[in-house]
Amino acid sequence: MKNIVLGRTGITVPQNGFGALPVQRVSLEEAVKLLRKAYDGGMRFFDTARAYSDSEEKVGAAFGDGYVKREDIIIATKTGAKTPEEFWQHLETSLEKLKTDYIDIYQFHLMGQCWKPGDGTGMYECMLEAKKQGKIRHIGGTAHKVGVAKEIAESGLYETLQYPFSYLADDKEKELVKICNENNVGFICMKGLAGGLITHSEATMAFVSQFDGAVPIWGIQREKELDEWLSFMDKTPVMTDEIKAFIESERKELMGNFCRGCGYCMPCTVGIQINQCNRMSLMLRRAPSESWLSDHWQAEMNKIEDCVRCGACLSKCPYELQIPDLLVKNLEDYREVLAGNRTV
């Protein structure tokens, strides 16, 4: 496993990070077990967010009581604050939940714009003050829109960029890694499994390991998933002709009009859970589970009939998807499965 230096932060970690969003779905005991096993297996980079319900609290429970030396792990978290007052509230809460005196990388979450000094919002100034106070070590940003991400990387203001990156990345997205390296900005890869649509971990690891300066954070919820990623610490997959062929077949199937699940389109004006309903057909095919056919998901999918085509989601989608049309197609496919005309 390669060690990666995250740009001018100087932070060096294995190219195999832990994304702690999914641990909000498991018990505290199970989360602590997963996080500590990840550390014991060689992982050193742990990414969470204020928005991930109790994820920060679970990371704090795993590492904040002396299980590890604080300097031996890297903790990154995020704030979705839109005002300076909210920024400080989020930061203090994160420090408390994480049981730490400082955050290694503090990131603006889901940036719709590149906050800058003097832009009138005071947001970037908050980062500078928090860094001056020693509450954060490095300033980062996360984005789903390639234009915003490029501006962050080239601004000279941010030490890391977090962006969705998998073997489904297009040329502009691959260029982002190069831009980050040229500007000495660490590149943190989120959604390496495209929100669950990618299930071939070996191909995923082989793809990302081609990129220097990139640290993937795998969303981990189950011990068997963690075991897969930890197995790559000693024997990291490399790109082969077989894996290349597999990735090409995957790209042919998935590139284009499919929902990545980023959630930029939310909230829906009539309550549709767009970021999941709009990819239900793919999930049924690629990550089949009877749970998708539960009463809960049937009710959620039926809400698609309430769509009024207001266009609010269309203006916010970074991939310019025709969301209302895709929702209707997903509902049709879903009902085919429920009727028994297709199998899960």
LUMVO-583453 format. One record per residue (C-alpha): z, y, x. Coordinates in Angstrom, 2 decimals. Layout:
<pz = Z	py = Y	px = X>
...
END
This chain:
<pz = 0.00	py = 0.00	px = 0.00>
<pz = -1.03	py = 3.39	px = 1.39>
<pz = 1.41	py = 6.25	px = 1.63>
<pz = 0.08	py = 9.51	px = 0.20>
<pz = 1.05	py = 13.06	px = 1.10>
<pz = 1.05	py = 15.25	px = -2.02>
<pz = -0.70	py = 18.28	px = -0.62>
<pz = 1.35	py = 21.09	px = 0.83>
<pz = 4.53	py = 19.79	px = -0.78>
<pz = 4.74	py = 17.48	px = 2.22>
<pz = 6.11	py = 14.80	px = -0.12>
<pz = 5.07	py = 11.35	px = 1.06>
<pz = 5.22	py = 8.42	px = -1.34>
<pz = 3.50	py = 5.06	px = -1.86>
<pz = 0.30	py = 5.33	px = -3.91>
<pz = 2.07	py = 3.60	px = -6.78>
<pz = 4.21	py = 5.80	px = -9.06>
<pz = 6.30	py = 5.21	px = -12.17>
<pz = 5.37	py = 7.05	px = -15.36>
<pz = 8.52	py = 7.21	px = -17.46>
<pz = 7.05	py = 8.20	px = -20.82>
<pz = 7.16	py = 4.62	px = -22.21>
<pz = 10.83	py = 4.02	px = -21.34>
<pz = 11.75	py = 6.18	px = -24.32>
<pz = 10.71	py = 3.17	px = -26.43>
<pz = 13.21	py = 0.74	px = -24.90>
<pz = 16.99	py = 0.59	px = -24.80>
<pz = 19.00	py = 2.47	px = -22.20>
<pz = 20.01	py = -0.82	px = -20.58>
<pz = 16.42	py = -2.04	px = -20.34>
<pz = 15.16	py = 1.31	px = -19.06>
<pz = 17.76	py = 1.42	px = -16.29>
<pz = 16.86	py = -2.14	px = -15.31>
<pz = 13.14	py = -1.26	px = -15.10>
<pz = 13.66	py = 1.95	px = -13.15>
<pz = 16.00	py = 0.36	px = -10.63>
<pz = 13.73	py = -2.64	px = -10.20>
<pz = 10.84	py = -0.24	px = -9.54>
<pz = 12.86	py = 1.47	px = -6.81>
<pz = 13.99	py = -1.84	px = -5.30>
<pz = 10.33	py = -2.94	px = -5.29>
<pz = 9.22	py = 0.10	px = -3.29>
<pz = 8.30	py = 2.75	px = -5.84>
<pz = 9.60	py = 6.21	px = -4.95>
<pz = 7.84	py = 8.63	px = -7.33>
<pz = 9.17	py = 8.92	px = -10.88>
<pz = 7.56	py = 11.24	px = -13.43>
<pz = 9.03	py = 12.24	px = -16.78>
<pz = 9.14	py = 15.27	px = -19.11>
<pz = 11.41	py = 17.21	px = -21.38>
<pz = 9.07	py = 16.23	px = -24.23>
<pz = 9.61	py = 12.49	px = -23.73>
<pz = 12.70	py = 12.31	px = -25.98>
<pz = 15.40	py = 10.48	px = -23.95>
<pz = 13.26	py = 9.55	px = -20.93>
<pz = 14.98	py = 12.06	px = -18.64>
<pz = 18.37	py = 10.78	px = -19.72>
<pz = 17.35	py = 7.23	px = -18.83>
<pz = 16.05	py = 8.27	px = -15.42>
<pz = 19.37	py = 10.05	px = -14.87>
<pz = 21.30	py = 6.96	px = -15.91>
<pz = 19.32	py = 4.84	px = -13.44>
<pz = 19.56	py = 7.10	px = -10.41>
<pz = 22.12	py = 9.82	px = -11.03>
<pz = 25.30	py = 7.87	px = -10.39>
<pz = 24.85	py = 6.88	px = -6.77>
<pz = 22.53	py = 3.89	px = -7.13>
<pz = 20.23	py = 5.62	px = -4.64>
<pz = 20.53	py = 8.56	px = -2.31>
<pz = 19.01	py = 11.54	px = -4.09>
<pz = 16.74	py = 12.32	px = -1.15>
<pz = 15.27	py = 8.81	px = -1.28>
<pz = 13.46	py = 9.36	px = -4.58>
<pz = 11.05	py = 11.96	px = -5.89>
<pz = 11.63	py = 13.15	px = -9.45>
<pz = 8.96	py = 15.12	px = -11.26>
<pz = 9.47	py = 16.46	px = -14.75>
<pz = 7.78	py = 18.96	px = -17.04>
<pz = 8.46	py = 21.83	px = -19.38>
<pz = 6.36	py = 22.68	px = -22.39>
<pz = 8.03	py = 26.10	px = -22.62>
<pz = 5.97	py = 29.03	px = -23.86>
<pz = 8.55	py = 31.76	px = -23.20>
<pz = 10.86	py = 32.51	px = -20.24>
<pz = 13.93	py = 31.93	px = -22.42>
<pz = 12.67	py = 28.48	px = -23.38>
<pz = 11.79	py = 27.77	px = -19.73>
<pz = 15.39	py = 28.23	px = -18.61>
<pz = 16.72	py = 26.21	px = -21.53>
<pz = 14.39	py = 23.32	px = -20.65>
<pz = 15.21	py = 23.47	px = -16.95>
<pz = 18.97	py = 23.41	px = -17.44>
<pz = 18.68	py = 20.54	px = -19.94>
<pz = 16.46	py = 18.56	px = -17.57>
<pz = 18.89	py = 19.01	px = -14.67>
<pz = 21.76	py = 17.87	px = -16.88>
<pz = 19.92	py = 14.83	px = -18.30>
<pz = 18.56	py = 13.78	px = -14.91>
<pz = 22.03	py = 14.17	px = -13.33>
<pz = 20.63	py = 16.08	px = -10.39>
<pz = 21.02	py = 19.49	px = -8.78>
<pz = 17.30	py = 19.93	px = -8.22>
<pz = 13.91	py = 18.71	px = -9.39>
<pz = 11.38	py = 17.84	px = -6.71>
<pz = 8.28	py = 18.87	px = -8.71>
<pz = 8.64	py = 20.99	px = -11.84>
<pz = 5.46	py = 21.13	px = -13.87>
<pz = 4.15	py = 23.19	px = -16.74>
<pz = 3.23	py = 20.60	px = -19.37>
<pz = -0.18	py = 20.44	px = -21.10>
<pz = -1.33	py = 23.78	px = -19.75>
<pz = -3.85	py = 25.51	px = -21.99>
<pz = -4.12	py = 28.29	px = -19.44>
<pz = -3.29	py = 28.81	px = -15.79>
<pz = -0.08	py = 30.84	px = -15.73>
<pz = -0.21	py = 33.48	px = -12.98>
<pz = 2.08	py = 36.21	px = -11.64>
<pz = 1.63	py = 39.47	px = -13.50>
<pz = -0.20	py = 37.93	px = -16.49>
<pz = 2.39	py = 39.42	px = -18.83>
<pz = 3.99	py = 36.14	px = -19.88>
<pz = 6.63	py = 35.94	px = -17.15>
<pz = 6.15	py = 32.16	px = -17.00>
<pz = 5.05	py = 31.81	px = -13.39>
<pz = 7.77	py = 34.25	px = -12.35>
<pz = 10.28	py = 31.80	px = -13.86>
<pz = 9.01	py = 29.08	px = -11.55>
<pz = 9.39	py = 31.35	px = -8.53>
<pz = 12.93	py = 32.28	px = -9.52>
<pz = 13.89	py = 28.64	px = -10.15>
<pz = 12.54	py = 27.76	px = -6.72>
<pz = 14.45	py = 30.65	px = -5.15>
<pz = 17.64	py = 29.37	px = -6.79>
<pz = 17.02	py = 25.88	px = -5.37>
<pz = 16.78	py = 24.27	px = -8.80>
<pz = 13.23	py = 23.14	px = -8.15>
<pz = 11.47	py = 22.32	px = -4.88>
<pz = 7.79	py = 22.53	px = -5.80>
<pz = 5.63	py = 24.02	px = -8.59>
<pz = 3.08	py = 21.92	px = -10.44>
<pz = 0.95	py = 21.93	px = -13.54>
<pz = -0.55	py = 19.35	px = -15.88>
<pz = -3.75	py = 19.71	px = -17.89>
<pz = -6.29	py = 17.72	px = -19.88>
<pz = -9.06	py = 20.30	px = -19.81>
<pz = -11.13	py = 20.08	px = -16.65>
<pz = -11.76	py = 23.84	px = -16.55>
<pz = -8.05	py = 24.66	px = -16.67>
<pz = -7.33	py = 21.92	px = -14.12>
<pz = -9.92	py = 23.33	px = -11.73>
<pz = -8.42	py = 26.81	px = -12.06>
<pz = -4.94	py = 25.42	px = -11.31>
<pz = -6.21	py = 23.59	px = -8.24>
<pz = -8.06	py = 26.61	px = -6.87>
<pz = -5.45	py = 29.25	px = -7.74>
<pz = -3.28	py = 28.84	px = -4.66>
<pz = -0.27	py = 29.03	px = -6.98>
<pz = 0.39	py = 25.35	px = -7.70>
<pz = 1.37	py = 22.65	px = -5.24>
<pz = 0.42	py = 19.72	px = -7.47>
<pz = -1.97	py = 19.05	px = -10.35>
<pz = -1.48	py = 16.24	px = -12.85>
<pz = -4.62	py = 15.19	px = -14.71>
<pz = -5.93	py = 12.10	px = -16.58>
<pz = -7.76	py = 9.93	px = -14.06>
<pz = -9.04	py = 6.39	px = -14.36>
<pz = -12.21	py = 4.48	px = -13.59>
<pz = -13.67	py = 6.14	px = -16.69>
<pz = -13.62	py = 9.51	px = -14.89>
<pz = -16.86	py = 11.45	px = -14.86>
<pz = -18.31	py = 13.31	px = -11.86>
<pz = -16.51	py = 16.58	px = -12.70>
<pz = -13.18	py = 14.77	px = -12.83>
<pz = -13.80	py = 12.97	px = -9.54>
<pz = -14.70	py = 16.35	px = -8.07>
<pz = -11.20	py = 17.55	px = -9.03>
<pz = -9.67	py = 15.22	px = -6.45>
<pz = -11.91	py = 16.72	px = -3.79>
<pz = -11.02	py = 20.25	px = -4.91>
<pz = -7.32	py = 19.42	px = -4.73>
<pz = -7.68	py = 18.00	px = -1.23>
<pz = -9.66	py = 21.05	px = -0.10>
<pz = -6.93	py = 23.33	px = -1.46>
<pz = -4.06	py = 21.17	px = -0.19>
<pz = -2.88	py = 20.44	px = -3.73>
<pz = -1.32	py = 17.05	px = -4.53>
<pz = -3.20	py = 15.13	px = -7.23>
<pz = -1.05	py = 13.14	px = -9.67>
<pz = -3.10	py = 10.73	px = -11.81>
<pz = -1.87	py = 10.26	px = -15.35>
<pz = -3.36	py = 7.96	px = -17.99>
<pz = -4.77	py = 5.60	px = -15.38>
<pz = -4.97	py = 2.98	px = -18.14>
<pz = -6.61	py = 5.42	px = -20.60>
<pz = -3.66	py = 5.16	px = -22.97>
<pz = -3.81	py = 1.37	px = -23.16>
<pz = -7.58	py = 0.91	px = -23.44>
<pz = -7.81	py = -0.34	px = -19.85>
<pz = -6.08	py = -3.67	px = -19.31>
<pz = -7.37	py = -4.76	px = -15.87>
<pz = -4.69	py = -3.54	px = -13.48>
<pz = -6.40	py = -4.92	px = -10.36>
<pz = -9.58	py = -2.94	px = -11.05>
<pz = -7.55	py = 0.16	px = -11.87>
<pz = -5.56	py = -0.05	px = -8.64>
<pz = -8.68	py = -0.74	px = -6.57>
<pz = -10.37	py = 2.31	px = -8.07>
<pz = -7.58	py = 4.81	px = -7.49>
<pz = -6.82	py = 3.51	px = -3.99>
<pz = -10.23	py = 4.83	px = -2.93>
<pz = -8.97	py = 8.40	px = -3.32>
<pz = -6.83	py = 9.93	px = -0.64>
<pz = -4.34	py = 12.50	px = -1.90>
<pz = -4.05	py = 10.84	px = -5.33>
<pz = -0.81	py = 9.31	px = -6.64>
<pz = -1.12	py = 7.35	px = -9.90>
<pz = 1.82	py = 7.16	px = -12.31>
<pz = 1.63	py = 3.99	px = -14.38>
<pz = 3.20	py = 4.11	px = -17.82>
<pz = 5.63	py = 1.19	px = -17.69>
<pz = 7.56	py = -0.24	px = -20.63>
<pz = 7.90	py = -3.97	px = -19.90>
<pz = 9.14	py = -5.92	px = -16.92>
<pz = 5.95	py = -8.00	px = -16.71>
<pz = 3.93	py = -4.76	px = -16.43>
<pz = 6.18	py = -3.54	px = -13.65>
<pz = 5.86	py = -6.87	px = -11.84>
<pz = 2.07	py = -6.43	px = -11.77>
<pz = 2.25	py = -3.00	px = -10.15>
<pz = 4.94	py = -4.08	px = -7.71>
<pz = 2.82	py = -7.04	px = -6.62>
<pz = 0.31	py = -4.52	px = -5.27>
<pz = 2.84	py = -3.01	px = -2.87>
<pz = 2.23	py = -5.83	px = -0.37>
<pz = -1.32	py = -6.77	px = -1.37>
<pz = -3.19	py = -3.76	px = -2.72>
<pz = -6.49	py = -4.60	px = -4.45>
<pz = -9.60	py = -3.23	px = -2.78>
<pz = -12.97	py = -2.45	px = -4.31>
<pz = -15.28	py = -5.46	px = -4.30>
<pz = -18.74	py = -6.05	px = -5.73>
<pz = -17.14	py = -8.05	px = -8.53>
<pz = -14.74	py = -5.25	px = -9.44>
<pz = -17.55	py = -2.67	px = -9.22>
<pz = -19.62	py = -4.71	px = -11.67>
<pz = -16.65	py = -5.04	px = -14.01>
<pz = -16.00	py = -1.28	px = -13.93>
<pz = -19.65	py = -0.54	px = -14.65>
<pz = -19.53	py = -2.79	px = -17.72>
<pz = -16.35	py = -1.05	px = -18.87>
<pz = -17.89	py = 2.37	px = -18.42>
<pz = -20.92	py = 1.38	px = -20.49>
<pz = -18.63	py = 0.31	px = -23.32>
<pz = -16.12	py = 3.15	px = -23.20>
<pz = -17.81	py = 6.25	px = -21.87>
<pz = -18.82	py = 8.86	px = -24.40>
<pz = -17.38	py = 9.33	px = -27.86>
<pz = -13.99	py = 7.68	px = -27.70>
<pz = -10.56	py = 9.24	px = -28.03>
<pz = -8.47	py = 9.32	px = -24.84>
<pz = -5.27	py = 9.90	px = -26.83>
<pz = -4.34	py = 13.15	px = -25.05>
<pz = -2.99	py = 14.76	px = -28.23>
<pz = -4.48	py = 18.21	px = -27.65>
<pz = -5.86	py = 18.04	px = -31.21>
<pz = -2.37	py = 17.81	px = -32.70>
<pz = -0.75	py = 18.71	px = -34.97>
<pz = -3.15	py = 17.90	px = -37.78>
<pz = -3.05	py = 20.30	px = -40.72>
<pz = -2.69	py = 17.37	px = -43.15>
<pz = -0.45	py = 15.16	px = -41.02>
<pz = -2.94	py = 12.64	px = -39.59>
<pz = -1.78	py = 11.13	px = -36.29>
<pz = -5.20	py = 11.82	px = -34.79>
<pz = -4.51	py = 10.74	px = -31.23>
<pz = -3.75	py = 7.17	px = -32.33>
<pz = -5.75	py = 6.78	px = -35.54>
<pz = -8.89	py = 7.99	px = -33.78>
<pz = -8.78	py = 5.09	px = -31.32>
<pz = -7.49	py = 2.35	px = -33.60>
<pz = -10.77	py = 0.42	px = -33.58>
<pz = -10.73	py = 0.25	px = -29.78>
<pz = -7.06	py = -0.71	px = -29.69>
<pz = -7.66	py = -3.56	px = -32.13>
<pz = -10.44	py = -4.85	px = -29.92>
<pz = -9.01	py = -4.23	px = -26.45>
<pz = -5.23	py = -4.41	px = -26.96>
<pz = -4.92	py = -6.56	px = -30.08>
<pz = -1.56	py = -6.81	px = -31.79>
<pz = -0.49	py = -7.65	px = -35.31>
<pz = 1.75	py = -4.58	px = -35.16>
<pz = -1.35	py = -2.40	px = -35.62>
<pz = -1.64	py = -3.93	px = -39.11>
<pz = 1.94	py = -3.14	px = -40.13>
<pz = 2.77	py = -1.16	px = -43.27>
<pz = 3.48	py = 1.83	px = -41.05>
<pz = 0.04	py = 1.89	px = -39.46>
<pz = -1.71	py = 1.12	px = -42.74>
<pz = -0.04	py = 4.20	px = -44.21>
<pz = -0.97	py = 6.29	px = -41.16>
<pz = -4.59	py = 5.17	px = -41.27>
<pz = -4.82	py = 5.86	px = -45.01>
<pz = -3.98	py = 9.50	px = -44.29>
<pz = -7.49	py = 9.82	px = -42.87>
<pz = -8.66	py = 10.07	px = -46.48>
<pz = -6.74	py = 13.36	px = -46.68>
<pz = -8.89	py = 14.99	px = -43.95>
<pz = -10.24	py = 18.31	px = -45.24>
<pz = -12.53	py = 18.88	px = -42.23>
<pz = -10.82	py = 22.17	px = -41.49>
<pz = -12.11	py = 22.09	px = -37.91>
<pz = -8.75	py = 22.84	px = -36.28>
<pz = -8.90	py = 19.66	px = -34.20>
<pz = -12.52	py = 20.25	px = -33.18>
<pz = -11.70	py = 23.54	px = -31.50>
<pz = -8.88	py = 21.97	px = -29.45>
<pz = -10.46	py = 18.70	px = -28.25>
<pz = -11.17	py = 18.95	px = -24.48>
<pz = -13.82	py = 16.23	px = -24.84>
<pz = -15.64	py = 17.97	px = -27.72>
<pz = -15.41	py = 14.87	px = -29.91>
<pz = -16.54	py = 14.97	px = -33.53>
<pz = -13.06	py = 14.00	px = -34.62>
<pz = -13.46	py = 13.86	px = -38.43>
<pz = -16.47	py = 11.56	px = -38.14>
<pz = -14.68	py = 9.32	px = -35.63>
<pz = -11.64	py = 9.11	px = -37.88>
<pz = -13.78	py = 7.89	px = -40.78>
<pz = -15.43	py = 5.27	px = -38.56>
<pz = -12.03	py = 4.05	px = -37.33>
<pz = -10.77	py = 3.77	px = -40.90>
<pz = -13.83	py = 1.74	px = -41.89>
<pz = -13.32	py = -0.64	px = -38.96>
<pz = -9.60	py = -0.90	px = -39.69>
<pz = -10.20	py = -1.88	px = -43.30>
<pz = -12.70	py = -4.52	px = -42.20>
<pz = -9.91	py = -6.12	px = -40.18>
<pz = -7.43	py = -5.87	px = -43.05>
<pz = -9.96	py = -7.49	px = -45.40>
<pz = -10.34	py = -10.39	px = -43.02>
<pz = -13.95	py = -9.63	px = -42.20>
<pz = -12.94	py = -9.05	px = -38.59>
<pz = -10.16	py = -10.61	px = -36.55>
<pz = -7.60	py = -8.79	px = -34.40>
END
